[in-house]
Structure formats: C-alpha cells, structure tokens
Amino acid sequence: MRVAELSRNIAGRCVLSVGAVLLAAASAAAQTGAAQSSTAQTAPPPGPLSLEQVLALAEERSETIAGARAGVLRASGDEIRARSGLLPQVSLSASYDRALASEFSGVFDNVNLGGGTDADSGSGTEDGGFEDLPFGRANTWRISLAVSQSLFSGGRTRLTRAVAAGGRETATLAVTSARAQLLYDVTQAYYDAALSERLVGIAEATLGQATATLQQTEAAFKAGTQPEFEVLRARVTRDSQNPALIRQRVNREVALLRLKQMLDLQPTYDLRLADPLADDALAPAPVFAVRVAAVESQMQSVDSVQAMLASATPLTDRTAVKETATALAIREASLALTRAQRMPTVSATTNYGRIAYPTGALPTFDRSNWTVGVNLQLPLFTGGRQRGDEIVAQAELEQARIQLRQVEELAALDTRSAWAELLAARAAWEATVGTVQQAARAYEIAEVRYQAGVSTQLELSDSRLLRQQAEANRAQAARDLQVARARVALLPDLPIGGATQGGAPQRFTAPAQPAQPAQPAQGAGQIQNAATQGGAQQFGG
C-alpha cells in the first residue's frame, strides 16, 4: 500500500533531474540515519539475565536480521523501479558550447559585395541577415525538456511489477525466518550455558563430597580403624575429580563465549544468567508459553500423541513453504515476461528546446525546437535468443514446482519430528523426577553405612557416582525439554531443518572409578553438554 501511494504521488508531478538529485540525497541521509541508529545499541540490563532479556538483546544486535531487513529495503526499491514504467519519464537538460574555431568563419562576410540592396538578396543584413544563421556562432546555449510515455508494452510493465512484488514478499519472509532462527539459536545457547553452569555445580559438589570422604578416611587411618589402602583409594578418587571440574569450567566459559558472540558483547563482559533449570515445575519460558501450551495440551496420552503424528493431523503453516510458493509465482511471472518480449512496444515522445546564440555573456533564448513522435518496436528475428530464453524460463518454472512439493513434504516431516522430539524430551524429564531423589537418598544411606563401618568405600563411591549422574541427567533433560519447546513455538517460522543449524549437542560419558573392580554403575547414563567442542569427555565419579 505504501508503494502504491508513493507511485500515485509520483504520477501527479514531473520528476526533473534536480528533483531526482534531491530525492537521492534524502534517501542517502535516511540510510545514514538508520545506520547510525542501528549502531546505537542498548546496554544489557544489570543482574542475571532471563531468557526474554537475552532474546530481546540478541534481536536488537543481530547483523543477520539487519542484513535481511536491508534486503526488504532493496526489494522495495525494485518494486518502485518496476512501477516507474507506468509513469511518464521527464528529463531536463541544459548545455553551453563555445566555438574556438569553425569552418563557417567569414563565409557570409562578403555576400553583398556587388552593391546590391537588401531587396536584391531577399533579406537585408540590417534586418537580420546571414549573420543570424546558426552556422559558426561563437556561443551556443541550449535548454531541452524531453518527455516519454509508454503506451503499450505487451504486458512487460505489469509482469515486471509482479516479479518485483514477489521479490519483496520473499525478502519479508526471509526476515521472519532469520528472526526465528536467531531466537532458536540464542535459546539453545542460553540453555547450553545454563546447563554448563549446573554441571559445574555438580562437579564442585562431587569434589567436595570426595574431599570429605578423604578426610574421614585419613582420620580413621590415624585412629587405626582403616588401612592405608582405603586412604589411597579415597585420595585417588578425590584427585580424579579435579580434571573433570576443570573441564566443566572450560565448557562453561566456551558456552558463555558463544552466547556473548550472539549478543555482540565483549568477551570480557561479566555475563550472568538466571538459573532456568532449577525449577522443579519447569514451566515453558513466558515468551514461548502460549504457542507451546496448545501443543502440549494435546499430548496427554500415547494415543493422543499417535493421533498428532498421524498423516491426517493438520500441520502448521510454514514460512519456508510460503517462500517456495512465492518463488514459484515469481517463476511463473518470469516465464510470462519472457514470452511478452515477442510483443511490440509503443511509446509517445516529445522534445521541446530553447536555443540562444548570444554575442555577449548573457543568452536570450529567441529560437526553439519542438518535436512530437511515436515509436514502435517489434522484434522480428533474434537468432533464437527469444526461444532459448523461453526454454530456460520454462525449465526454471518446472524446478520451482518440484521444489515446492519437496518442501511441503519436508515441512510435514519436520513438524511431526518436532512434536515427537517434544514428547520424548518431556517423557525423559518426567522420568528423572524420582531418580534424583532416590539417588540422593541412596547416597545418604551409603554415607551413614560407611561412617558406621558396615560398608566399604567402593559402595560409597558407587552411590556418589549414581547421584552425580542422576543430577546431571536431570539438568540435561530440563535443557532438552526447554529447547524442544522453543523449537515447537518457533516452528512456523523456522527454516526446514533449522533446529539443527545451531549446533547439535555433543555427549560425553561418565568415567569408571579409577583402579577399582568392575562396578554396576560404570558407564551408566550420559551427560550432554552443547558447549563441549571436543569429543567424549569424562566427568568424575
């Protein structure tokens, strides 16, 4: 609508070259102001940042979204340029020529040498004779106004406008997709950093427990109730926790650096996050709660989930499908535009000019030229170029149709896969509710039994490892559930398969107890950390 209003305003007046210069200057000033405003970034709020604050900060500072919006601006310019074919083209030109030498110099100086009169020659020199002719004049001034209006273009202008409108629609959808992908990537990075923080806390708590066990064992050794072997075992267990703690701290710093890079923050910035994984209720993030609630409300039973994943279930409209459909419409318009090149074009032109040949410095425009004409152009023979262009446009149209069918199928698969991932993530998180409590209770009993001397240190270490794995699995499941919810909430605007572009989390397993016999808990469970960039990494026991 804004483009149409602008075009109607342009149609009401003639655009001279001076006006074009002023318009270009105004446009440049507006773009400069927009660039300056984009560089003025809001400072991050103090204190631990919530997910909503991080997402707002990332969207404001994103170069990807800024680039996509620039694409919309460029597409708007193409649309205005395409509409200009309906309007008259007006140009004003002015020129001055100074003749330093001319072949007509002195030609008419002796025309009347025979003593003839003005009547003999038909025009007297006193009344404006040969010296007034435009030949060999020293000074020449010209001002010309040219107007051209297209009368018939065989549909070229209409189809060009259709292609430009499709380009603008595609650019607008690209902004939507870029924003959704950014929000999803930042959400992943946010929960990865929060998970890394939790794993650091678990590693520190495990180290503290191993240290306390070592102190108790040393005290019992000094009292003569424990052998030296138990002291050595406790010391090795405690020392094995230090590398794991260091690794988790490094993972946390890497995760925070990745999040800072997305937020366009300095690496030295003290970024602190609210702990979104500690809540036992683990409600969806407020920014995604409305969209997620509609899907999760249907996941009340296995039967309802199977019904959702069935082929008859209505799927959410995807922006990626709209982009492909728009591309198909552009290809159809391009084919019609190519075929329209066979049609003739008719345009009307007029050119009005004023001319002066002054002998002094100031001109007096006492002569004029004015022409009116109609131009007709019809391609008769192009050597096969026209046919070749039509074949290429037809092939591109067929490719666009095939691509649309593929994208529709992939969109359906991606949507159902996101629902299934949310179901699996929620089931995994619910399964960890009692596991942490039971593992904590088992460790308390094992610690009491060890202090009472009725169990071995091996039983205590095993219980500690199980508790550590249960807490890590609980934190990992919470992270996976929140990320799956974010994907479902952003699914309509996410690119196909865009959920994996932010980097799939890497897993590393918990290690076996050092220098101990085989234990049932060894290798049980996996701890996932998206911040880990190396392969498998041990996490103490």
N, C-alpha and C positions, 0 to 999 in steps of 0.2 A: 504494500500500500504506500509506503513512503517513497519507493522508487517511482510509482505511478504518479503520485502528487508532484514529485520533482520534475518528471517529464512534462506534465501539463504546464507547470510554471515555465519551463524552458520553451515550450511551444508558444507561449504568449509574447515572447520577445525575441529579437535578433541577437545572437551572440557574436559580438565583434571580437577582433583579436585582442583588444585592450581588456575586454571583459574576461576573455579566456586566461590572460595573464593574471588578472586579479583573482580569478577562481582558483588557479593553480597555486598562487601564493597563499590563499586562505586555507586550501587543503593541506599544504605543507605545514602551515602554522598549527593546524588542528592535529596533524600526526605528531608533530614535535611536542605539543602539549600532552597528547596521550602517552607518548614515550616517557616524558618527564613524570607524569602521574604514576605510570607503572613502576618507575624506579623508586618512588616514594613508598617503601614498604612499611607496614605496621610492625612495630616491635612485638615480640612474643609476650604474652601476659606472664606475670610472675607466678612462682609456685609450681607445683606439679601440674602438668597439662593433661586434660581429659582428651578423649578421642575426638570430640566435637571441636575443641580448640585446635587440635593438630590438623584436622581436616580443613578447617577454615584458613589456617595459616598456609597450608600446602597449596590450596586452590588460589590464594592470592599471589603466591610467589612462583607459581608454576610457569616455566618457559614453554612447556608443551601446550598448555591451554592458550597462552599468549600467541604462540605461533598459529594455532588453529583459528583463533579469532582474527588474526591478520588474514588468513585465507578467506574468511567470510567477507572482510572488507574488500579484498581483491575481487571476489566473485560479485559483490555489489557493483564495483566499478565496471566489470564486464557486462553486467545487466544494463547499466546506464548507457554504456557504449553501444550495446546492441539496439537499444531503443532509439538511439540517435538517428538511425536510418529512416525513421518515420518523419523526422523534422527537417525543415529547410536548413541547408548549410550556407552560412553567410560569412564572407571574409572581406576585409578591407585592407587595401594595400596602398602604399604611397612610395614614390621614388623621385629621385633628383639625379639628372645626368649633366655633367659639364664636359662639353666637347673641346678637347685640346687641339685637335686638327680634324678637318673634314674635306672630303673630295668635292664638296659643293662650294667651298670658299671662293668668292669672286665670280661665280658663274653668271650671276644676274647683274653685275656692276655696270656693263656697257650694252644692255639690251636695247636702249632707246637712243643710240648714238647717231642715227640718221636725221636727227632734228624732228622726228615725228612727234606728234602730240599724244595726249592721252587717248584721244579718240581713235588714232591710228592703231594703237596697240590693244584697244578694248578695255584697258584698265590702267589708270594713271598711277604713277608711283606716289604722288602726293596723297591719293585717296586710299592707299594700302595696296601696293603692287606686289612685285615678286619678293621684296624683302620680307613680306609677311608669311611667305610659304615656310613649311616646317623643315626645309632642307638646310642642313648645315648650321642650325641655330646653336649658339654657344651654351645656352641654359635651357633645360627642359624639365618641367615639373609635371608629374602625373599622379592622380588620385583615382583609384578604381574600386568599385563596390561590386562584388560577384555574388550571385545567389543561385543555388541549385536545389531543386526539389525532385525527389524520386516520385514518379507517377505509377510505375508498375515494375515489380522486381521478381515476378514469378513465385512469390511466397518466401523469398530469401530472408527478408526482414523479419517476418513472423517466426520462421523456423530458427533463425539466429537468436531471437529473443527467448524461444523455448529452450534452446540449448543453454543459454546463459542463466535462465531461471532454474534449470536443473542443476547447473553448477553451483548456484547459490544454495539450493536445498542440500546438496551433497556436503558443502562446506559447513552448513549449520549442523547437520547430523554428525559431522566429524568432530565438532566442538563437543557435542553431547557425549560421544564415545570417548573422546580424550579425557573429559572430566570424570566419567565413570571409571575408566581405567586408572586414572590418578588416585581417586578416592579408594579404590580397591588396593592398589599397591601400597598406599600410605597406611591403610588399615592393617595390611599384612605386616608391614614394617613396625607399626606401633605394637601390635600384639607379639611380634617376634622379640622386640626389645623388652616388653613386659615379661615374656616367658624367660628370657635370658636373666633378667633380674631375679625371678623366682628360683631359677636353677642355681644362681649364685648363693641365694639364701639357703637353699637345701644343702649345697656343698659346704657352706660355712657351718651349718648346724651339724652336719655329719662329722666334720673335722672336730668340732667341739665335743661331740659325744665320744669320738675315738680318743681324744686327749684326756677326757675324764676317765675313760676305761684304763688308759695307760697309767694315770696317776694312781688309781685304785690298785692296779696290779703291782706297781712298784711299791706301794705301801704294804701290800700283802707279802711281797717278796722280802722286804726288810723285816717284817714280822715273822717270817719263816713259814707262812701258810701257802705260798705259791712258789713254784720252781722258776728258775731263770728262763726256761723255755717259754713260759707264759708271758714274761716280760718282753722277751724278744718278739714274740708274736704280736703283742699289743703295740710295740713300737713300730714294727713294720706296717701294721695296719694304719696307724696314725700317719706315718710318713707317706704312705701311698695316697693319702687324701690331698696332700699339698699340690702335686701336679694337676690333679683334677680340678681343684679350686682355681688354680692359675688359669687353666684352660677356660673354665666357665667365665672368669672375669674378662679374659680376652674376647670371648664370644659376645659378652655383654657390650664391650666397647665397640666391637665391629657392628653390632646391631644398632647401637646408638649413632655411630658414624653414618650408617646407611640412612637412618631416619633424618639426621641433620642434613644430609645431602638433598633429600627430597624436600625438606623445608627451607632450603637455601640458607642454612645457618653456618656460622663459622665452626670449624672442628673443635675449637676450644670453648665453645658455648656450653654452659652448665645446663644440660637438658635433663629435666626430671619429669617423670611420668607418674600419673596416678596408677595405683595397682588395680587394674580391671579384672584380674583373675582370682582375687582373694574372696570374692563374694560367693557364698555357697549357693545362693539362688541363681546367680549368673544370668541375669535378665539381659535381653538384647540391648545393644547400645541405643540410646534415645534417637540418634539420627537414622537408625535402621529399623526401629521398633515397629512402626506402622506397617511397612511392607512385609516384614518377616512374620508378624502376627497372623496375617492372612494365610500364609503357607503353613506355619506350624500348627495352626488350629485344625488343619485337615489331617495332620499326622498324629492321630490319636490311637491308631492301631495298625497292625501289619496289613490288614485288609484295606484300610483307607490309603495306606502308602502304595500298595499294589495298584489300587484304583487310580491314584495320581500318576503313576508311572505308565499306565496303560496308554495305548495309542489314541484312544478316544478322548482322553483328557484334553481340554482346551489349553493351548500353550500361550505364554505371554508374548505379546508383540515385541520383536527385537529390532533395535535400531540398525543392526547390521543387515537385516532383511530389507529394511526401508532404504538403506544406502544402495543396496544392489538393485532394488526395484527402480530407484531414481536413475542409476546408471543405465538400466535397460531403456528407460524413457528417453534418456539423452541419446543413446544409440539409435533409437527409432527416429528421433528428430534429425539426427545427423544424416541418416540414410535419406530421408525426405529432402533435406537441404542439398545433399549431393545430387539427387535427381532434379532438383529445381535449377541446377546450373544449365540445364538444357533450354530453359525458358528465356525469352528475350527480356531485356530491361529497357525501360523508357524513363527519361528524366527531362525536365524542363530547366533551362538555364537562362540567365540574364546577366549582362555585364554593363555597368554604367561607369564611365570615366570622364574626368575633367582634366584638361591639359593646358599648360601655360608655357610660353616661350618668352620670358622676360629678358629685357636687355640690362636691367638692374638687378638688385638683390632680392626685391620682393616680387613674388609672382602675382599675376592677375589671370585667373582661370577663365579665359574667354572662349575656349574651344571644348568640345565634348564629343564622346563616342558612346553610343548606346546600342547594344545588340540583344536580341531575344532569339532563342533557338530551342529545338527539341532534339534530343539524342536517342537513337535506337541502336542497341547492340544485340546481336543474335549470333551465338556460336554455330558455325556451320560444319567445321571439321577441326577436331582436336588431336588427331593422330592416335586415337584410342585412349587418351588420358581420361576422358569422361567415363568410359566404360570401365576402365581399371579402378577409378575412384568408387564407382558404384559397387563393384565386386568386393573391394576392401570393406566398405561400409556395411554391406550385407553380411560378410563374414564376422565382423565385429558385433553385429546385432545377434547373430546366432550364438556367439560365445557368451554374450551377456545373458541370453535366455538360459543357456545351460548353467551358467554360474549362479543365476537366481535359484534354479531348482536345487543345486548343490548346497547353497547357503541355507535355504529353507530346511533341508534335511539335517544339516549340521546344527542349525539353531534348535531344532526339536531335540536332537540328541544332547546338545549342550545343556538345554533347560532341564531335561529329565536327569541328566547326570548331576547337575547342581542340587536338585531335590534329593537325589539319593545320597549325595555327599552330606547334606544337612542331616538327613535321617541317621546315617552312620555316625556322624560326629556327636549328635545328641545322645544316641544309644551308648557310645563309648564313654561320654562324660557321665551319664547316669550310672554306668556300671562301676565307676570309680568312687561313688559316694561312700559305700560301705567299706571299700578296700582300704582306704586311708585310715579310717577309724580302727579297723581290725588290725592293720599293720602296726599302728601306734600302740594299741593295747598289747599286742604280742611282744613288742619291744620292751614295754614297761614290765611285763611279766618276766621276760628273759633277763632284764637288768636286775630285778629283785632276786631271781634264782641265782644269778652269778654272784651277787653280793653275799647271798646266804651260803654260797659254796656248794650248791646242789646241781650246778650246771657248768659247762665249760665255756671258755671264751669263744669257741667256734660257734656255739649256739647263739651267743650274744651278737657276734659279727653277722651271722646269717640274718638275725632279726633286724639288725640295723640296716642291712642291705635291702631287705624286703620293704622296710618303712621308707627308705630313701627312694626306691623305685616306685612305690605307690604314690608318694607325694609328687614325684616328677611326672608320672603318668597322669595324675590328676591335673596338674598345671598344663601339660601338653594337650589333654583332652579339652580343657577350657579354652585354650588358644584355638584349637581346631574348630570348636563349635562357634566361637565368635567370628572367625574368618569365614566359615561356611555361611553363617547368617548374613555377613556383609556381601558375600557373592550372590546370594539369593535376592537380597534387597536391591543390588545394583544390576541384576541380571538383564533387565530390559534394555539397558544402555551399554552393557559391556560388549566388546568385540567377541566374536566367536572364538572360544578357547582363550579369552583374555585373562581368565583366572590363573593361568599358568605362566603368564608373562612376567609376573613379579618375582619369579624365582621359587621353585618348589623347595620346601623344607628338606633338609638333609638329616638323616637319623644317625645316631651313634649309640652303641650298646653299653650297658654297664659292664665293668670288668669282673673277672673272678677274683676271689680273695687271694692275695699273694702267699705262696708257699704253704698251701693248705690242701687237705684231701678234697676229693670231689664233693660238691655241695649241691643240694637240690635247687638252690636259688640262683646258681650261676647262670648268667646269660638270660635270666628271666626278664621279660619286658624290654622295651626300647624307649629311649628318651629322645625326643625330636627337638631340634633347635634350628630354626631357619637362619640364624646368624652365623652358624658354623659354615665356613667356606672350605675347610679341609674335609677329608673323608671321615672314616669312623674315628671316634674319639672316646676314650674310656672316661667313665665318670664314677669315682671311687665307691667302695663298699665297706 
